[in-house]
Amino acid sequence: MTYEWWLAYLLATIILSLSPGAGAINTMTSSISHSYRGAAAAIAGQQTGLAIQVIVVGVGLGTLFSRSLLAFEVLKWAGVAYLIWLGIQQWRAAGAIDLTALANTQSRGWLFKRALVVTLTNPKSIVFLAALFPQFIVPQAPQTMQYVVLGTTMIVVDIIVMSGYAVLAQRIRIWIKSPVQMKLLNRIFGSLFILVGILLASTKHA
């Protein structure tokens, strides 16, 4: 892989990470309700899921999801169900203003697992990686190290971008002054989870 190719790939990953999606929404809700530590756990879960997807694509299973309608649909509808469930839970959340107490109701381990599941149940991500990686892989060169470079670049970029979303969420958190505002915020993010779930349901196998 040449330096110029890597820069092109870097730009593609930045655009992908900046695009608002379930990961960004999950990071922001974790940051608002559970502070930076909660957001860090969510980001770690998301990157673990992304690393697993990179490995899946690297060993060739990404081709299965890009070619098998059944595998794609099963994973897609699992993701849809989970996102809508998260949205309903967020929508029904009480408008608690004691954010410190709220942060203690869910462990960072739970936030890590939630982000991991959100990432792993997105088949479009695997299909996207399966389509993107070959464009930057040099067939004549050892491929393992190339996948390591591509995967590491994507994960580092996503950590930086998600950290930015967490900081943005903390700025929003400053303006929360009443239970009514907190409840409204929960419903906004709950609706966003459901919307992403609906958008995922509308995607079709390439």
Residue pairs with C-beta under 8 A, 6 or more apart in sequence:
1 136
1 137
1 138
1 141
1 146
1 149
5 136
6 136
6 149
6 153
8 136
9 132
9 136
9 150
9 153
10 153
10 157
12 132
13 153
13 154
13 157
13 158
14 157
14 161
16 128
16 154
17 154
17 157
17 158
17 160
17 161
17 162
18 161
21 196
22 83
22 118
22 119
22 122
22 193
22 196
22 200
23 46
23 115
23 118
23 119
23 158
23 162
24 161
24 162
24 165
25 189
25 192
25 193
25 196
26 42
26 46
26 86
26 114
26 115
26 118
26 193
27 39
27 42
27 43
27 46
27 115
27 162
27 165
27 166
27 169
28 165
28 166
28 168
28 169
28 172
28 189
29 90
29 169
29 189
30 38
30 39
30 41
30 42
30 111
30 115
30 166
31 38
31 39
31 42
31 165
31 166
31 167
31 169
31 170
31 173
32 99
32 169
32 170
32 172
32 173
32 176
32 185
32 189
33 99
33 102
33 103
33 106
34 41
34 102
34 103
34 106
34 108
34 111
35 99
35 103
35 170
36 166
36 170
37 103
37 108
38 103
38 106
38 108
38 111
39 162
39 163
39 166
39 169
40 108
40 166
41 108
41 109
41 111
41 112
41 115
42 111
42 112
42 114
42 115
42 162
43 115
43 159
43 162
43 163
43 166
44 112
44 115
45 111
45 112
45 113
45 114
45 115
45 116
45 119
46 115
46 116
46 118
46 119
46 158
46 162
47 155
47 158
47 159
48 112
48 116
48 119
49 115
49 116
49 117
49 118
49 119
49 120
50 119
50 125
50 151
50 154
50 155
50 158
51 151
51 155
52 120
53 62
53 119
53 120
53 125
53 126
53 129
54 129
54 147
54 150
54 151
54 154
54 155
55 151
56 62
56 126
57 126
57 129
57 130
57 133
57 147
58 133
58 143
58 144
58 147
58 151
61 126
62 126
62 127
62 129
62 130
62 133
63 130
64 71
65 71
65 72
65 75
65 123
65 126
65 127
65 130
66 72
66 126
66 127
66 130
66 131
66 206
69 205
71 123
72 123
72 127
72 205
73 205
75 121
75 122
75 123
75 126
76 123
76 124
76 200
76 201
76 203
77 201
78 121
79 118
79 121
79 122
79 123
79 197
79 200
80 197
80 198
80 200
80 201
81 197
82 117
82 118
82 121
82 197
83 118
83 121
83 193
83 194
83 196
83 197
83 200
84 193
84 194
84 197
84 198
86 114
86 118
86 190
86 193
87 190
87 191
87 192
87 193
87 194
87 195
87 197
88 190
88 194
89 190
90 186
90 187
90 189
90 190
90 193
91 186
91 187
91 190
91 191
91 194
92 190
93 183
93 186
93 190
94 179
94 183
95 178
95 179
95 180
95 181
95 182
95 183
95 184
95 186
96 102
96 179
96 182
97 176
97 177
97 178
97 179
97 182
99 173
99 176
119 125
122 200
124 200
124 203
127 206
131 206
133 147
133 150
136 146
136 150
137 143
137 146
137 147
137 150
138 146
172 185
175 181
176 182
176 185
